[in-house]
Amino acid sequence: MKQPLLKRVKRVLEHEGAIVDVYSDYMQLPDGKVEKWDYVEHRKGAAAVVPVLPDGRILMVR
């Protein structure tokens, strides 16, 4: 069986709002490094992720 490429090792609730909750996820990458990712959860089921590169550019997928 294949191992997942990413593994969430920790989740911290940073902000609990009326419409959205904001979490910090700590993700283990295939090379073993752990990175902090932001995760936004919409209370009615919708969610969005907006990756921001180190130089400030936003990565979008069409």
All heavy atoms as TSV, in Angstrom:
chain	resi	resn	atom	element	x	y	z
A	1	MET	N	N	0.834	-1.180	0.000
A	1	MET	CA	C	0.000	0.000	0.000
A	1	MET	C	C	0.879	1.243	0.000
A	1	MET	O	O	1.873	1.316	0.702
A	1	MET	CB	C	-0.912	-0.015	1.234
A	1	MET	CG	C	-1.801	1.184	1.283
A	1	MET	SD	S	-3.224	1.138	2.399
A	1	MET	CE	C	-2.590	0.591	3.934
A	2	LYS	N	N	0.488	2.245	-0.814
A	2	LYS	CA	C	1.253	3.486	-0.915
A	2	LYS	C	C	1.046	4.362	0.310
A	2	LYS	O	O	-0.055	4.439	0.847
A	2	LYS	CB	C	0.809	4.271	-2.145
A	2	LYS	CG	C	1.539	3.960	-3.392
A	2	LYS	CD	C	1.128	4.935	-4.467
A	2	LYS	CE	C	2.234	5.072	-5.464
A	2	LYS	NZ	N	1.886	5.984	-6.532
A	3	GLN	N	N	2.111	5.034	0.728
A	3	GLN	CA	C	2.031	6.014	1.806
A	3	GLN	C	C	1.517	7.333	1.229
A	3	GLN	O	O	1.818	7.669	0.093
A	3	GLN	CB	C	3.417	6.233	2.428
A	3	GLN	CG	C	3.963	5.035	3.154
A	3	GLN	CD	C	3.209	4.762	4.445
A	3	GLN	OE1	O	2.360	5.506	4.880
A	3	GLN	NE2	N	3.523	3.649	5.057
A	4	PRO	N	N	0.733	8.098	2.001
A	4	PRO	CA	C	0.287	9.404	1.502
A	4	PRO	C	C	1.483	10.338	1.313
A	4	PRO	O	O	2.483	10.224	2.020
A	4	PRO	CB	C	-0.641	9.915	2.600
A	4	PRO	CG	C	-0.337	9.097	3.804
A	4	PRO	CD	C	0.254	7.806	3.330
A	5	LEU	N	N	1.372	11.243	0.348
A	5	LEU	CA	C	2.455	12.182	0.083
A	5	LEU	C	C	2.614	13.180	1.220
A	5	LEU	O	O	3.713	13.601	1.533
A	5	LEU	CB	C	2.207	12.920	-1.226
A	5	LEU	CG	C	2.222	12.055	-2.478
A	5	LEU	CD1	C	1.898	12.896	-3.703
A	5	LEU	CD2	C	3.562	11.376	-2.642
A	6	LEU	N	N	1.498	13.580	1.828
A	6	LEU	CA	C	1.516	14.531	2.935
A	6	LEU	C	C	0.810	13.927	4.132
A	6	LEU	O	O	-0.113	13.136	3.977
A	6	LEU	CB	C	0.793	15.824	2.546
A	6	LEU	CG	C	1.339	16.582	1.358
A	6	LEU	CD1	C	0.387	17.694	0.970
A	6	LEU	CD2	C	2.696	17.162	1.687
A	7	LYS	N	N	1.236	14.345	5.320
A	7	LYS	CA	C	0.584	13.858	6.534
A	7	LYS	C	C	0.433	15.036	7.503
A	7	LYS	O	O	1.411	15.717	7.814
A	7	LYS	CB	C	1.430	12.765	7.186
A	7	LYS	CG	C	0.844	12.236	8.471
A	7	LYS	CD	C	1.766	11.188	9.082
A	7	LYS	CE	C	1.238	10.744	10.422
A	7	LYS	NZ	N	2.164	9.836	11.083
A	8	ARG	N	N	-0.804	15.290	7.937
A	8	ARG	CA	C	-1.011	16.337	8.928
A	8	ARG	C	C	-0.621	15.779	10.289
A	8	ARG	O	O	-1.147	14.765	10.731
A	8	ARG	CB	C	-2.466	16.805	8.942
A	8	ARG	CG	C	-2.670	17.993	9.889
A	8	ARG	CD	C	-4.069	18.531	9.854
A	8	ARG	NE	N	-4.979	17.556	10.411
A	8	ARG	CZ	C	-6.199	17.317	9.963
A	8	ARG	NH1	N	-6.667	17.974	8.935
A	8	ARG	NH2	N	-6.954	16.418	10.541
A	9	VAL	N	N	0.328	16.436	10.954
A	9	VAL	CA	C	0.805	15.946	12.241
A	9	VAL	C	C	0.209	16.737	13.400
A	9	VAL	O	O	0.249	16.275	14.545
A	9	VAL	CB	C	2.352	15.960	12.316
A	9	VAL	CG1	C	2.926	14.964	11.334
A	9	VAL	CG2	C	2.932	17.337	12.071
A	10	LYS	N	N	-0.366	17.931	13.109
A	10	LYS	CA	C	-0.945	18.744	14.180
A	10	LYS	C	C	-1.889	19.763	13.561
A	10	LYS	O	O	-1.648	20.256	12.461
A	10	LYS	CB	C	0.169	19.456	14.944
A	10	LYS	CG	C	-0.270	20.280	16.125
A	10	LYS	CD	C	0.946	20.885	16.819
A	10	LYS	CE	C	0.549	21.760	17.984
A	10	LYS	NZ	N	1.723	22.388	18.604
A	11	ARG	N	N	-2.984	20.088	14.266
A	11	ARG	CA	C	-3.910	21.145	13.843
A	11	ARG	C	C	-4.215	22.013	15.054
A	11	ARG	O	O	-4.545	21.506	16.122
A	11	ARG	CB	C	-5.195	20.564	13.284
A	11	ARG	CG	C	-6.242	21.653	12.981
A	11	ARG	CD	C	-7.411	21.131	12.227
A	11	ARG	NE	N	-7.049	21.143	10.807
A	11	ARG	CZ	C	-7.856	20.767	9.842
A	11	ARG	NH1	N	-9.058	20.332	10.121
A	11	ARG	NH2	N	-7.455	20.822	8.596
A	12	VAL	N	N	-4.095	23.351	14.876
A	12	VAL	CA	C	-4.347	24.310	15.955
A	12	VAL	C	C	-5.413	25.290	15.481
A	12	VAL	O	O	-5.261	25.909	14.428
A	12	VAL	CB	C	-3.053	25.078	16.319
A	12	VAL	CG1	C	-3.324	26.115	17.391
A	12	VAL	CG2	C	-1.960	24.119	16.751
A	13	LEU	N	N	-6.490	25.434	16.253
A	13	LEU	CA	C	-7.527	26.414	15.947
A	13	LEU	C	C	-7.011	27.790	16.335
A	13	LEU	O	O	-6.752	28.070	17.501
A	13	LEU	CB	C	-8.817	26.092	16.708
A	13	LEU	CG	C	-9.970	27.073	16.532
A	13	LEU	CD1	C	-10.431	27.138	15.080
A	13	LEU	CD2	C	-11.129	26.680	17.442
A	14	GLU	N	N	-6.818	28.660	15.339
A	14	GLU	CA	C	-6.272	29.995	15.575
A	14	GLU	C	C	-7.377	31.028	15.767
A	14	GLU	O	O	-7.217	31.991	16.507
A	14	GLU	CB	C	-5.367	30.424	14.415
A	14	GLU	CG	C	-4.187	29.526	14.161
A	14	GLU	CD	C	-3.126	29.576	15.240
A	14	GLU	OE1	O	-3.209	30.401	16.165
A	14	GLU	OE2	O	-2.191	28.758	15.166
A	15	HIS	N	N	-8.512	30.851	15.059
A	15	HIS	CA	C	-9.616	31.796	15.155
A	15	HIS	C	C	-10.925	31.060	14.910
A	15	HIS	O	O	-11.063	30.369	13.902
A	15	HIS	CB	C	-9.463	32.920	14.129
A	15	HIS	CG	C	-10.669	33.813	14.040
A	15	HIS	ND1	N	-10.950	34.765	14.979
A	15	HIS	CD2	C	-11.670	33.873	13.141
A	15	HIS	CE1	C	-12.075	35.382	14.658
A	15	HIS	NE2	N	-12.528	34.856	13.537
A	16	GLU	N	N	-11.866	31.205	15.820
A	16	GLU	CA	C	-13.197	30.631	15.655
A	16	GLU	C	C	-14.157	31.780	15.403
A	16	GLU	O	O	-14.401	32.609	16.287
A	16	GLU	CB	C	-13.608	29.846	16.896
A	16	GLU	CG	C	-14.924	29.137	16.733
A	16	GLU	CD	C	-15.236	28.231	17.916
A	16	GLU	OE1	O	-14.497	28.237	18.908
A	16	GLU	OE2	O	-16.251	27.523	17.834
A	17	GLY	N	N	-14.668	31.872	14.186
A	17	GLY	CA	C	-15.539	32.968	13.812
A	17	GLY	C	C	-16.971	32.523	13.622
A	17	GLY	O	O	-17.292	31.336	13.732
A	18	ALA	N	N	-17.823	33.482	13.316
A	18	ALA	CA	C	-19.237	33.187	13.092
A	18	ALA	C	C	-19.452	32.438	11.780
A	18	ALA	O	O	-20.386	31.649	11.658
A	18	ALA	CB	C	-20.033	34.485	13.088
A	19	ILE	N	N	-18.584	32.684	10.798
A	19	ILE	CA	C	-18.744	32.074	9.478
A	19	ILE	C	C	-17.609	31.129	9.145
A	19	ILE	O	O	-17.831	30.066	8.575
A	19	ILE	CB	C	-18.851	33.169	8.391
A	19	ILE	CG1	C	-20.090	34.025	8.656
A	19	ILE	CG2	C	-18.908	32.557	7.000
A	19	ILE	CD1	C	-20.199	35.240	7.785
A	20	VAL	N	N	-16.383	31.490	9.494
A	20	VAL	CA	C	-15.232	30.659	9.170
A	20	VAL	C	C	-14.369	30.418	10.405
A	20	VAL	O	O	-14.342	31.237	11.321
A	20	VAL	CB	C	-14.341	31.275	8.057
A	20	VAL	CG1	C	-15.091	31.391	6.751
A	20	VAL	CG2	C	-13.776	32.606	8.473
A	21	ASP	N	N	-13.697	29.296	10.418
A	21	ASP	CA	C	-12.679	28.984	11.419
A	21	ASP	C	C	-11.338	28.936	10.695
A	21	ASP	O	O	-11.248	28.461	9.558
A	21	ASP	CB	C	-12.938	27.623	12.078
A	21	ASP	CG	C	-14.219	27.604	12.897
A	21	ASP	OD1	O	-14.652	28.669	13.363
A	21	ASP	OD2	O	-14.785	26.511	13.061
A	22	VAL	N	N	-10.297	29.432	11.346
A	22	VAL	CA	C	-8.955	29.452	10.760
A	22	VAL	C	C	-8.049	28.567	11.611
A	22	VAL	O	O	-7.979	28.733	12.830
A	22	VAL	CB	C	-8.392	30.889	10.691
A	22	VAL	CG1	C	-6.998	30.881	10.085
A	22	VAL	CG2	C	-9.324	31.796	9.896
A	23	TYR	N	N	-7.375	27.638	10.959
A	23	TYR	CA	C	-6.495	26.686	11.626
A	23	TYR	C	C	-5.066	26.830	11.105
A	23	TYR	O	O	-4.850	27.236	9.968
A	23	TYR	CB	C	-6.934	25.249	11.342
A	23	TYR	CG	C	-8.287	24.874	11.879
A	23	TYR	CD1	C	-9.438	25.070	11.128
A	23	TYR	CD2	C	-8.406	24.308	13.141
A	23	TYR	CE1	C	-10.681	24.713	11.624
A	23	TYR	CE2	C	-9.643	23.947	13.640
A	23	TYR	CZ	C	-10.778	24.147	12.874
A	23	TYR	OH	O	-12.006	23.806	13.366
A	24	SER	N	N	-4.107	26.453	11.922
A	24	SER	CA	C	-2.742	26.218	11.480
A	24	SER	C	C	-2.553	24.707	11.445
A	24	SER	O	O	-2.753	24.035	12.461
A	24	SER	CB	C	-1.729	26.836	12.448
A	24	SER	OG	O	-1.777	28.239	12.382
A	25	ASP	N	N	-2.245	24.195	10.275
A	25	ASP	CA	C	-1.960	22.771	10.112
A	25	ASP	C	C	-0.453	22.604	9.970
A	25	ASP	O	O	0.204	23.374	9.261
A	25	ASP	CB	C	-2.639	22.206	8.866
A	25	ASP	CG	C	-4.112	21.940	9.058
A	25	ASP	OD1	O	-4.603	22.060	10.191
A	25	ASP	OD2	O	-4.785	21.604	8.063
A	26	TYR	N	N	0.092	21.611	10.621
A	26	TYR	CA	C	1.513	21.286	10.500
A	26	TYR	C	C	1.593	20.003	9.691
A	26	TYR	O	O	1.134	18.952	10.125
A	26	TYR	CB	C	2.149	21.156	11.881
A	26	TYR	CG	C	2.145	22.492	12.588
A	26	TYR	CD1	C	1.044	22.920	13.301
A	26	TYR	CD2	C	3.234	23.349	12.477
A	26	TYR	CE1	C	1.021	24.171	13.917
A	26	TYR	CE2	C	3.226	24.596	13.088
A	26	TYR	CZ	C	2.113	24.993	13.805
A	26	TYR	OH	O	2.088	26.234	14.394
A	27	MET	N	N	2.127	20.141	8.468
A	27	MET	CA	C	2.128	19.067	7.488
A	27	MET	C	C	3.526	18.495	7.315
A	27	MET	O	O	4.489	19.243	7.131
A	27	MET	CB	C	1.627	19.586	6.137
A	27	MET	CG	C	0.261	20.259	6.196
A	27	MET	SD	S	-1.067	19.162	6.685
A	27	MET	CE	C	-1.178	18.111	5.253
A	28	GLN	N	N	3.621	17.163	7.372
A	28	GLN	CA	C	4.896	16.495	7.132
A	28	GLN	C	C	4.985	16.168	5.645
A	28	GLN	O	O	4.101	15.520	5.081
A	28	GLN	CB	C	5.019	15.226	7.954
A	28	GLN	CG	C	6.383	14.574	7.828
A	28	GLN	CD	C	6.538	13.414	8.787
A	28	GLN	OE1	O	5.578	12.755	9.140
A	28	GLN	NE2	N	7.760	13.185	9.207
A	29	LEU	N	N	6.052	16.642	5.029
A	29	LEU	CA	C	6.280	16.446	3.602
A	29	LEU	C	C	6.967	15.104	3.359
A	29	LEU	O	O	7.486	14.483	4.294
A	29	LEU	CB	C	7.143	17.593	3.071
A	29	LEU	CG	C	6.616	19.004	3.352
A	29	LEU	CD1	C	7.595	20.039	2.818
A	29	LEU	CD2	C	5.238	19.208	2.783
A	30	PRO	N	N	6.981	14.644	2.112
A	30	PRO	CA	C	7.618	13.352	1.813
A	30	PRO	C	C	9.080	13.266	2.247
A	30	PRO	O	O	9.568	12.187	2.564
A	30	PRO	CB	C	7.492	13.241	0.287
A	30	PRO	CG	C	6.314	14.080	-0.051
A	30	PRO	CD	C	6.334	15.211	0.934
A	31	ASP	N	N	9.788	14.414	2.288
A	31	ASP	CA	C	11.197	14.385	2.696
A	31	ASP	C	C	11.360	14.433	4.221
A	31	ASP	O	O	12.473	14.490	4.726
A	31	ASP	CB	C	11.981	15.520	2.036
A	31	ASP	CG	C	11.517	16.910	2.462
A	31	ASP	OD1	O	10.612	17.025	3.318
A	31	ASP	OD2	O	12.056	17.898	1.929
A	32	GLY	N	N	10.246	14.435	4.960
A	32	GLY	CA	C	10.294	14.426	6.420
A	32	GLY	C	C	10.188	15.796	7.070
A	32	GLY	O	O	9.959	15.899	8.266
A	33	LYS	N	N	10.372	16.863	6.297
A	33	LYS	CA	C	10.264	18.209	6.853
A	33	LYS	C	C	8.811	18.511	7.218
A	33	LYS	O	O	7.880	17.988	6.606
A	33	LYS	CB	C	10.756	19.250	5.850
A	33	LYS	CG	C	12.235	19.172	5.566
A	33	LYS	CD	C	12.642	20.248	4.580
A	33	LYS	CE	C	14.114	20.119	4.245
A	33	LYS	NZ	N	14.525	21.083	3.218
A	34	VAL	N	N	8.628	19.380	8.213
A	34	VAL	CA	C	7.290	19.796	8.630
A	34	VAL	C	C	7.128	21.278	8.311
A	34	VAL	O	O	7.988	22.088	8.644
A	34	VAL	CB	C	7.063	19.539	10.136
A	34	VAL	CG1	C	5.718	20.084	10.587
A	34	VAL	CG2	C	7.155	18.050	10.433
A	35	GLU	N	N	6.022	21.612	7.624
A	35	GLU	CA	C	5.722	22.993	7.283
A	35	GLU	C	C	4.385	23.388	7.882
A	35	GLU	O	O	3.498	22.554	8.053
A	35	GLU	CB	C	5.642	23.178	5.763
A	35	GLU	CG	C	6.967	23.089	5.062
A	35	GLU	CD	C	6.868	23.494	3.603
A	35	GLU	OE1	O	5.745	23.693	3.090
A	35	GLU	OE2	O	7.925	23.593	2.973
A	36	LYS	N	N	4.240	24.686	8.171
A	36	LYS	CA	C	2.974	25.215	8.687
A	36	LYS	C	C	2.135	25.691	7.503
A	36	LYS	O	O	2.597	26.471	6.681
A	36	LYS	CB	C	3.245	26.380	9.640
A	36	LYS	CG	C	1.994	26.987	10.204
A	36	LYS	CD	C	2.340	28.154	11.120
A	36	LYS	CE	C	1.095	28.931	11.455
A	36	LYS	NZ	N	1.401	30.192	12.097
A	37	TRP	N	N	0.903	25.206	7.435
A	37	TRP	CA	C	-0.042	25.616	6.407
A	37	TRP	C	C	-1.233	26.264	7.099
A	37	TRP	O	O	-1.597	25.888	8.218
A	37	TRP	CB	C	-0.537	24.426	5.612
A	37	TRP	CG	C	0.459	23.779	4.702
A	37	TRP	CD1	C	1.805	23.969	4.665
A	37	TRP	CD2	C	0.178	22.817	3.700
A	37	TRP	NE1	N	2.386	23.194	3.712
A	37	TRP	CE2	C	1.398	22.460	3.099
A	37	TRP	CE3	C	-0.972	22.199	3.255
A	37	TRP	CZ2	C	1.483	21.538	2.070
A	37	TRP	CZ3	C	-0.890	21.284	2.239
A	37	TRP	CH2	C	0.327	20.957	1.645
A	38	ASP	N	N	-1.870	27.214	6.433
A	38	ASP	CA	C	-3.103	27.806	6.929
A	38	ASP	C	C	-4.281	27.074	6.300
A	38	ASP	O	O	-4.239	26.728	5.113
A	38	ASP	CB	C	-3.179	29.287	6.570
A	38	ASP	CG	C	-2.047	30.089	7.200
A	38	ASP	OD1	O	-1.709	29.810	8.360
A	38	ASP	OD2	O	-1.507	30.978	6.531
A	39	TYR	N	N	-5.331	26.845	7.091
A	39	TYR	CA	C	-6.524	26.161	6.607
A	39	TYR	C	C	-7.739	26.937	7.090
A	39	TYR	O	O	-7.831	27.265	8.275
A	39	TYR	CB	C	-6.557	24.725	7.135
A	39	TYR	CG	C	-7.798	23.962	6.750
A	39	TYR	CD1	C	-7.936	23.411	5.480
A	39	TYR	CD2	C	-8.841	23.783	7.655
A	39	TYR	CE1	C	-9.078	22.710	5.126
A	39	TYR	CE2	C	-9.981	23.079	7.304
A	39	TYR	CZ	C	-10.097	22.550	6.035
A	39	TYR	OH	O	-11.217	21.868	5.681
A	40	VAL	N	N	-8.635	27.264	6.169
A	40	VAL	CA	C	-9.852	27.999	6.501
A	40	VAL	C	C	-11.035	27.081	6.234
A	40	VAL	O	O	-11.158	26.514	5.143
A	40	VAL	CB	C	-9.978	29.286	5.651
A	40	VAL	CG1	C	-11.265	30.018	5.976
A	40	VAL	CG2	C	-8.768	30.186	5.871
A	41	GLU	N	N	-11.902	26.932	7.222
A	41	GLU	CA	C	-13.077	26.075	7.090
A	41	GLU	C	C	-14.335	26.921	7.221
A	41	GLU	O	O	-14.500	27.659	8.196
A	41	GLU	CB	C	-13.058	24.996	8.170
A	41	GLU	CG	C	-14.183	23.991	8.033
A	41	GLU	CD	C	-14.027	22.881	9.046
A	41	GLU	OE1	O	-14.486	23.075	10.191
A	41	GLU	OE2	O	-13.430	21.848	8.707
A	42	HIS	N	N	-15.212	26.826	6.232
A	42	HIS	CA	C	-16.474	27.552	6.216
A	42	HIS	C	C	-17.506	26.724	6.973
A	42	HIS	O	O	-17.621	25.528	6.755
A	42	HIS	CB	C	-16.902	27.776	4.755
A	42	HIS	CG	C	-18.036	28.725	4.601
A	42	HIS	ND1	N	-19.340	28.343	4.723
A	42	HIS	CD2	C	-18.046	30.050	4.335
A	42	HIS	CE1	C	-20.122	29.385	4.528
A	42	HIS	NE2	N	-19.360	30.435	4.288
A	43	ARG	N	N	-18.262	27.338	7.842
A	43	ARG	CA	C	-19.217	26.600	8.680
A	43	ARG	C	C	-20.334	25.938	7.887
A	43	ARG	O	O	-20.933	24.990	8.349
A	43	ARG	CB	C	-19.817	27.521	9.730
A	43	ARG	CG	C	-18.813	27.919	10.771
A	43	ARG	CD	C	-19.515	28.568	11.954
A	43	ARG	NE	N	-18.529	28.965	12.935
A	43	ARG	CZ	C	-18.095	28.178	13.904
A	43	ARG	NH1	N	-18.549	26.960	14.013
A	43	ARG	NH2	N	-17.205	28.614	14.753
A	44	LYS	N	N	-20.637	26.418	6.696
A	44	LYS	CA	C	-21.697	25.812	5.892
A	44	LYS	C	C	-21.148	24.787	4.907
A	44	LYS	O	O	-21.841	24.340	4.021
A	44	LYS	CB	C	-22.469	26.905	5.149
A	44	LYS	CG	C	-23.061	27.936	6.065
A	44	LYS	CD	C	-24.528	27.971	5.968
A	44	LYS	CE	C	-25.035	29.067	6.892
A	44	LYS	NZ	N	-26.321	28.810	7.378
A	45	GLY	N	N	-19.879	24.442	5.023
A	45	GLY	CA	C	-19.326	23.364	4.216
A	45	GLY	C	C	-18.359	23.780	3.125
A	45	GLY	O	O	-17.640	22.959	2.608
A	46	ALA	N	N	-18.340	25.042	2.742
A	46	ALA	CA	C	-17.410	25.483	1.700
A	46	ALA	C	C	-16.042	25.755	2.317
A	46	ALA	O	O	-15.927	26.046	3.501
A	46	ALA	CB	C	-17.929	26.752	1.026
A	47	ALA	N	N	-15.008	25.637	1.522
A	47	ALA	CA	C	-13.649	25.932	1.990
A	47	ALA	C	C	-12.813	26.401	0.816
A	47	ALA	O	O	-13.110	26.097	-0.332
A	47	ALA	CB	C	-13.014	24.704	2.624
A	48	ALA	N	N	-11.780	27.161	1.106
A	48	ALA	CA	C	-10.860	27.622	0.068
A	48	ALA	C	C	-9.456	27.654	0.643
A	48	ALA	O	O	-9.271	27.909	1.826
A	48	ALA	CB	C	-11.247	29.014	-0.422
A	49	VAL	N	N	-8.498	27.372	-0.206
A	49	VAL	CA	C	-7.088	27.451	0.172
A	49	VAL	C	C	-6.416	28.370	-0.830
A	49	VAL	O	O	-6.576	28.200	-2.037
A	49	VAL	CB	C	-6.421	26.062	0.141
A	49	VAL	CG1	C	-4.941	26.177	0.424
A	49	VAL	CG2	C	-7.096	25.142	1.135
A	50	VAL	N	N	-5.692	29.365	-0.339
A	50	VAL	CA	C	-4.975	30.287	-1.211
A	50	VAL	C	C	-3.496	30.213	-0.848
A	50	VAL	O	O	-3.067	30.781	0.148
A	50	VAL	CB	C	-5.493	31.732	-1.049
A	50	VAL	CG1	C	-4.739	32.672	-1.974
A	50	VAL	CG2	C	-6.994	31.796	-1.314
A	51	PRO	N	N	-2.717	29.457	-1.641
A	51	PRO	CA	C	-1.282	29.353	-1.351
A	51	PRO	C	C	-0.544	30.634	-1.743
A	51	PRO	O	O	-0.720	31.138	-2.840
A	51	PRO	CB	C	-0.827	28.164	-2.181
A	51	PRO	CG	C	-1.866	27.978	-3.218
A	51	PRO	CD	C	-3.125	28.611	-2.733
A	52	VAL	N	N	0.251	31.151	-0.823
A	52	VAL	CA	C	1.060	32.338	-1.067
A	52	VAL	C	C	2.524	31.910	-1.049
A	52	VAL	O	O	2.995	31.338	-0.065
A	52	VAL	CB	C	0.798	33.424	0.000
A	52	VAL	CG1	C	1.645	34.648	-0.268
A	52	VAL	CG2	C	-0.693	33.784	0.045
A	53	LEU	N	N	3.224	32.179	-2.140
A	53	LEU	CA	C	4.625	31.804	-2.254
A	53	LEU	C	C	5.499	32.737	-1.415
A	53	LEU	O	O	5.066	33.832	-1.050
A	53	LEU	CB	C	5.040	31.850	-3.732
A	53	LEU	CG	C	4.244	30.915	-4.659
A	53	LEU	CD1	C	4.643	31.135	-6.114
A	53	LEU	CD2	C	4.426	29.472	-4.262
A	54	PRO	N	N	6.713	32.318	-1.074
A	54	PRO	CA	C	7.591	33.148	-0.232
A	54	PRO	C	C	7.819	34.558	-0.760
A	54	PRO	O	O	8.006	35.489	0.014
A	54	PRO	CB	C	8.901	32.361	-0.190
A	54	PRO	CG	C	8.507	30.951	-0.429
A	54	PRO	CD	C	7.336	31.024	-1.371
A	55	ASP	N	N	7.738	34.731	-2.091
A	55	ASP	CA	C	7.949	36.067	-2.652
A	55	ASP	C	C	6.663	36.889	-2.721
A	55	ASP	O	O	6.640	37.982	-3.278
A	55	ASP	CB	C	8.600	35.979	-4.033
A	55	ASP	CG	C	7.724	35.279	-5.055
A	55	ASP	OD1	O	6.567	34.924	-4.745
A	55	ASP	OD2	O	8.196	35.082	-6.194
A	56	GLY	N	N	5.561	36.366	-2.153
A	56	GLY	CA	C	4.306	37.108	-2.098
A	56	GLY	C	C	3.338	36.807	-3.226
A	56	GLY	O	O	2.191	37.233	-3.177
A	57	ARG	N	N	3.767	36.057	-4.236
A	57	ARG	CA	C	2.856	35.709	-5.317
A	57	ARG	C	C	1.827	34.702	-4.807
A	57	ARG	O	O	2.099	33.893	-3.947
A	57	ARG	CB	C	3.603	35.102	-6.499
A	57	ARG	CG	C	4.485	36.099	-7.226
A	57	ARG	CD	C	5.188	35.477	-8.405
A	57	ARG	NE	N	6.110	34.438	-7.913
A	57	ARG	CZ	C	6.444	33.351	-8.595
A	57	ARG	NH1	N	5.960	33.126	-9.793
A	57	ARG	NH2	N	7.277	32.467	-8.070
A	58	ILE	N	N	0.608	34.790	-5.368
A	58	ILE	CA	C	-0.465	33.865	-5.014
A	58	ILE	C	C	-0.567	32.832	-6.122
A	58	ILE	O	O	-0.606	33.175	-7.311
A	58	ILE	CB	C	-1.798	34.619	-4.848
A	58	ILE	CG1	C	-1.684	35.580	-3.668
A	58	ILE	CG2	C	-2.945	33.645	-4.648
A	58	ILE	CD1	C	-2.878	36.471	-3.478
A	59	LEU	N	N	-0.609	31.555	-5.734
A	59	LEU	CA	C	-0.697	30.464	-6.691
A	59	LEU	C	C	-2.178	30.138	-6.924
A	59	LEU	O	O	-2.907	29.869	-5.988
A	59	LEU	CB	C	0.039	29.241	-6.145
A	59	LEU	CG	C	0.053	28.008	-7.032
A	59	LEU	CD1	C	0.785	28.286	-8.331
A	59	LEU	CD2	C	0.725	26.866	-6.290
A	60	MET	N	N	-2.604	30.208	-8.186
A	60	MET	CA	C	-3.980	29.913	-8.534
A	60	MET	C	C	-4.003	28.769	-9.562
A	60	MET	O	O	-3.120	28.673	-10.401
A	60	MET	CB	C	-4.674	31.137	-9.136
A	60	MET	CG	C	-4.656	32.359	-8.223
A	60	MET	SD	S	-5.597	32.131	-6.710
A	60	MET	CE	C	-7.243	32.221	-7.297
A	61	VAL	N	N	-5.022	27.932	-9.499
A	61	VAL	CA	C	-5.185	26.823	-10.428
A	61	VAL	C	C	-6.491	27.045	-11.178
A	61	VAL	O	O	-7.528	27.313	-10.569
A	61	VAL	CB	C	-5.228	25.464	-9.694
A	61	VAL	CG1	C	-5.472	24.336	-10.678
A	61	VAL	CG2	C	-3.944	25.245	-8.925
A	62	ARG	N	N	-6.421	26.942	-12.495
A	62	ARG	CA	C	-7.628	27.142	-13.296
A	62	ARG	C	C	-8.300	25.817	-13.538
A	62	ARG	O	O	-7.715	24.818	-13.771
A	62	ARG	CB	C	-7.267	27.760	-14.640
A	62	ARG	CG	C	-8.477	28.088	-15.489
A	62	ARG	CD	C	-8.078	28.641	-16.811
A	62	ARG	NE	N	-7.399	29.910	-16.616
A	62	ARG	CZ	C	-7.362	30.858	-17.505
A	62	ARG	NH1	N	-7.960	30.683	-18.658
A	62	ARG	NH2	N	-6.718	31.970	-17.290
